[in-house]
Amino acid sequence: MPVKVAIVGSGPSGFYTAAALMERSDDVEIDFIERLPTPFGLIRGGVAPDHQTTKKVSRAYEKTALSGPVRFWGNVEIGRDLSLDELRAMYDAVVLAIGSPRDRPLGVPGDDRQGVYGSADFVGWYNGHPDFTDLAPDLNTNNVVVVGNGNVAIDIARVLVKTDAEMADTDIADHAAKAIRAAPLTDVWMIGRRGPVEAKFTNVELREMGKLEEASAIVDPAQLPVTVEGNMSDRDKRLKERNLTTLREFTAQDAAGKPKRVHFAFYTRPVEVLGGARVEGLHCERTKVDAAGRSVGTGAFFDIPCGLLVAAIGYRSDPIDGVPFDMAGGIVVHRDGRIAPGLYAVGWIKRGPSGVIGSNKPDGNQAAAQVLEDSPRGARPGRAALEKLLVVRGVKWVDYPAWQRIDAAEMAAARPGAPRRKFVRVANMLALGQTGAE
């Protein structure tokens, strides 16, 4: 009898786990349990809409989803439709691959003012994630501040200042494209507590900021060190030197004729969000990096006016009923991915929000090896019991053929040159196809 495995979440870490299981065994039965009707997790809802090449990794995931041992159960949520304990009772192994969907708070006075958002919410809004369709950020402002010096911060800044023509071949949500088009935005400030050497963005992302049709990348040359110093690998040093080279090139750009600017403000610490009910600015302190690599304040303060603030400072997971949770780290408590007998973690719920898409592959390999090492073969009923329970409870689930109908409808509705027009409400997705109780 096959080993029955349920993978909760259908993003990269979940698909890498499924692929690794099938590589290691011809005798597995794998079920993806996904709360949305759509698979692929952050590939669909987190990767920037103008990075379609990155999204093509979903083609490999589709091959996994269409493999014989695999089934997709979309629109099925743990905690709403069934409990984790019930799922564990049905399967030999359950793998948690639910990521880190929540924003880390900015953590300064005033961060609860209207117009202050976390990057997960804001990116979800312009990516058409159903959870954030109604976010409706007010973009009637000249200035936006993005707190963070990573790729997500750059993505947000870039999407906000690109022209309609630059976004024509993307899958940005219609409501977001309309709001950004109407915005009087002229300046985006990207601020980070430390300097350009410590910044987390990649050079590929950084270089894009120098190729925008209507926006200039503004860098203070005084904030750029002459050389990269510090204890790091030769590879890391080369990568940081590339970033410095690109930033120096920005300082030589001619901004004339471009109506928008993206300011790279290094050595800047947010102190307080200013304003009344709504955000009106950000009070900041100049910083420096000490010998230990820590950001320390200098006692020099200044304000950046803004009508919108997005904090791109990291993500965290939600606690799961019955699963030990590290509140400080925002991850489950585990030992090398093992949480409890028959229960495993992969991806960001395991190690926190770090790395790129491919960084999840080693987690999948490790979990697959652990599952096959630990699990008694065929001890539990798996999908037969799951389907019976969902039918009894009247759950309307989306299988993979139903998702393919949604996918085809989105592509058919696309604007000329765009890959798709996303459905942004679950009800519209379910109207196209569902399985289970009617």
N, C-alpha and C positions, 0 to 999 in steps of 0.2 A: 504493500500500500504506500502511496506517496506521502511525503512529509507535507503537511498542510500549513501554509504560511500566509498570514495576513500582514500587509504593509499598510500602515495608516499614514496617508499622505502620498501624493503622486507627483512630487517634484523630482529634481535630479537625484538626490540621495536615495529615494525610494526606487527609482528606475535602475540605478546602478546596483542596488541590492538584488533586485529581481534578475537582472542580467547575470550577475555573479552566481546566483543560485542555480540558474539554468546551465551555466558553464561547468559547474561542479557536479551536477546531478541530473540524470534523466528521469528522476522519480520525485518530482516536486509538483505541488499545486499551489499557485500564487494568486492571491486576491488583493487588489488595491482597494482600499477603503478611503474615499475622498469626499469631503463635505461639499465641495462645489460640483456642478455638473461637468466641469472642464478639467482635464488633466494638465500636467506639466508645471504646476506650481509657479515659482518665480520666473520661469522661462516665459510664461504668458503674462504674469501680473507684476513682475519686478524688473525684468530687463528693459532698458529704455526702448521706446517705440521706434527710434531711428537706428537701432542696432539689430537689423533684421538678420544679418549674418550670424550673430550670436544665437539667435532664436532657432537657427536651422538644426541645432543639436536635437531638437524634438523629433526630427526624422528618425534618429537612432532609437529614441524612446518608443516611437510608434512601432518599430519592428519588434521591440520587446512586448509591447501591449498586444500585438496581434499573434504572438506565439501561442502555441497550443495550451501550455500549462497556465496561462495568465488570463485573468478576468478583471474587468474594471467595474467598480460599484460607485458611481458618482452620485452626488446629492445624498450621501449617507454620512451622518455626523455622529461621532462618538460623543456621548453625553446627551444627545437629543433623541436619536433613533435607537440606540442601544448603548449599553455601558461597556467600558473597557473590560471589566470582569466577565461579562457575557461573551465578548469576543475571544478572550483568552481561553474560556471554557470550550470554545468551538474549534480552536486551532492549536496545532502542535507548537507553533511559534508566532508571536506578534512582534513586528518591528515598527517602532515609532519613528516616522520620517516627516514630522509635521513642521519642521523649521522653527524660525523665530519671527512670528508675524507681528509682534508688538514693538513700538518705539520705546527706546530709553528716553525718559524725560530730560528736558534741558536742565532742570534742577536749579533755576535761579528765580528770584522774586519776579512775579509778573508773567511767568511762563504759561499761565492759564488764561491770558487775555485772548479775546477773539482775534483771529488772524494769525495765531501761532499754531503750527502743525508739526507733526513728526514726519519724517521722510517716508515711512511705510504707508501712512495715510495719503500723503500728497502724491507719491508715485503711483499708488493704487488708483487714485482718482484719475490721473491722466492716462493710465494704462487700462481703464475700463473694468477694474475689479469690482464685482457687484457690492462688496462691503462698503465701497467708498464712492459709489455713483452719486449719492446725495450730499457729498461733502461741501460742494459749492463754495470754494474759497473766493473771497472778494479780491479780485485782481485790479481793482481801480486804484492803482498806486504807481508812482514813478520808480520807487525803490523797493527791492526785495533783499533780505538778508538770508543767506544759507549758511548755517553753522556746521562746519565739517570740512575736512580736507581729504576726502576719499572719492572714489569713483561715483558713488551715489550723489554726492554733493555736486560734482561736475555734471552728471547727467541732468540733474534738476536745473542747474544754471543754463545749460545748453538748450534744453527743451524750451525754456522760457524765452530765450532770445532768438531762436531760429525763425526764419520766415516761413510763410505758407508753402512757398516753393521748396524750401529745404525739407519740409515735413510731408511733402506730397506722397512720398513712397513709403510712409510709415503706417503703423496701425494705432496711432494715437486715438483715444476716444473722441467721438464727435463733440461731446459737451466740453471737453477740455480744449480742443482745438479752437472752438468758437470763443471761449472765454479768454484764451491767450491772445488770439487775434485781436480782440477788442480792447485789450489792456494797454494803457498808456506807458507801459514799462520802458524805462531808459537805462536803469542801472541795477545790476545784481552784484551784491557783495558776498564773496565766499570767504569766511573767516575761520582761522584755525589757531589754537592755543600755541602751537609750536611752529617751527620754521619749514622752509621748503624741503630740507633734507629729510625731515621726519614725516612729511606728507605721505599719505597712503595711496594716492591716485597713481595709476599706471601711465607710462609715457604715451601709449596709444590714445588713451582718453584725453590726456593733456594736450596733445598736438591738435586734436580736433578743435580746440578753443581758438586756435590761430587761423582757422579756415572758414569762419562764419561770415555770411554775406553782409550782415548789418550790425555786427557786434565786434568790438575790439577787446582783446585781453589786456588788462591793465595790471602791470607789476611794478612795484617800487624797487628799482635796482639796488637801493641801499639794504634791502632785506635779503639779498642773494649773496651767500658766501662765495669766496673765491674758489675754494676747493671743498670736497666732501671729507669731513673728518669723522672719526669715531670707530669703535670696534665692530666691524661687520665683515661679512664674507666678501670676496672679490666680486661675486655676481651682484650682490646687493649694492655695492659701491658703484658698479657700472650703471645699474638701473637708476640710481639717484643722480649720477653725473649726467645721464641723458635728460632727466627732468630739469636739472639746472640749465643745461644747454638750451632746452626749449623755452624755459622761463626767460632766459637772457634774450632769446630771439623775440619774445613778446615785447620786451622793453624797447626794441628798435622798430616796432611796427608804427606805421603812420595811421593814426586813428581818424584822420580827416575824412569826412564824407560818410562815416558810419555813425548812425544815431544812437547806438546802444553800446554799453560797456559792461564787461564782467571784471570786477576788481578782485584780485587775489590779495587778501589782507592777512598776512602771516603774523605771528606773534601777537595775537589778539584774543583776549578772553572775555566771553560774555559775562556781564555782572548783573544786569537787571533789564527786563523788558519794560520799556516805557510806554505810557499812554493812559487813557481812561478805560472805558470798556474794551476798546480795540487797541491793538498795538500801534504805536506811533514812532517807535524807535528802539534802538538797543544801546544801552550804556555799556561801554567796554573798557578794559584795562590793557595797556601795553604789557607784553611779557618778554621774557628772555628764557633761553634754555640753559640750565646749569650743567655742571660737569657730569652729573648723574643722568642727564637726559630728561630732567623734569622741567615742566613749564612753571615759572615763578613770576609773580607780578612785579612790576617796576614802580607802581604808585602813580603812573601817568594814565589819565583817563580821557576818554572822548566818546562822543555819541555818533551813531549812524542812524539817520532818519529812515523809516521804512513803514510800509503799510501791510507787509506780509513777511513772516519769518518762518523758515522751515529748518528744523533741527535734524541734521543727518549725522547723528553721533553714535549710531549703533542700534541694535535690535535685541529683543529678549523674547523668550517663550513664555507661554502661560502655564501655570501649574495644572497638572492633570490629576483628577480624582484617583486616589489609590496609588499614585506614583511618587516616590520621594523626590523632592525638588530642592535645588539650590537657589534660593531666592536672590542671593547676591550675584551669582553668576548667570542667572536666568536660564539654567539648563537643568535637565534631570540628573539625579544622582546615579552614577553607574560605575562599573569597574570595567574599563576597556570595552564599553558598549553594552555590557551585560547589566541589566537593571535588577532582574529577578528571574527565577527559573522560567524559561520560555518567553521572556520579555527583553527586548533589545532596543537600542537607540542608534540612529545614524544621522549624519548631517548636523545642522545647526542646533537641533534639540540636544545633541550629544556634546558638541565641542564649542558651541557659540558661533555667532555670525562672523566667519572669517574665510578667507580664501576666495577662489573663483569657482565656477561651476564644476570644473574637473576635480577640484579639491575634495569633492564628495565621493569620488570613486574608491579611494582606499577604505572609507567607512563601509561602503557596500561590500567590498571584498571581505573585510574582516567579519562583518555580520553574517554573510553567507557561510563562511567557514564555521562560525560559532553555532549557527542554527543547525547545520548538518552534523556537527559534532555532538550537540546536546540533545537533539530531538529524537524521541522514539518514533519509528516509522508507522504512520497510519493510526496513531493512537486516538485521534479525534476526528470528528466528521467534516470539519471545514465548511466549504461553500454550500453544501446541501443544507446544513443546519442554518447558515446565515440566510439563505433565500427563504427558507420556511419561516424564520422569525420576522423578516421584513414583510413578507406577504401578510402574516397574521396582524402585524402592526400597521398595515396600510401605507407603508413607506413607498414613495415613488422614486425609484432609482434610475440612473442613467447608465446604460452599459456602453461598451465602446462603439458599437454600430450607431447608437443614438448620438454619442459625441461626434461621430463622423458626419452625421446629418447636420448637427449644429455647425461644425467646421465648414462644411460645404456651403451652407446658407450664408455664413459670414463672408466667405470668399466671393460668393456670387453678388453680395451687396456692396463690395468694395468700391471706393472711388477709383477713377482711372489712375493707374499706376500704383495704387496701394494694395497691400497683400490681403487685407480683410477689413470689414467694418464689424467690430465686436458687438455682440449682445452684452449689455451691461446690467441686465436684470435676470435673476434666476427664473422667474416666471416665463419670460420670453424664451429662454432656453428649453424649459420643460415642455412648452407648447409644441416644440419641434420634434420631440421624441423622448419617451421614457418607457421604462419597463416596470413591472411590479403592479401593485394594487392600483386600480383605476378609480 
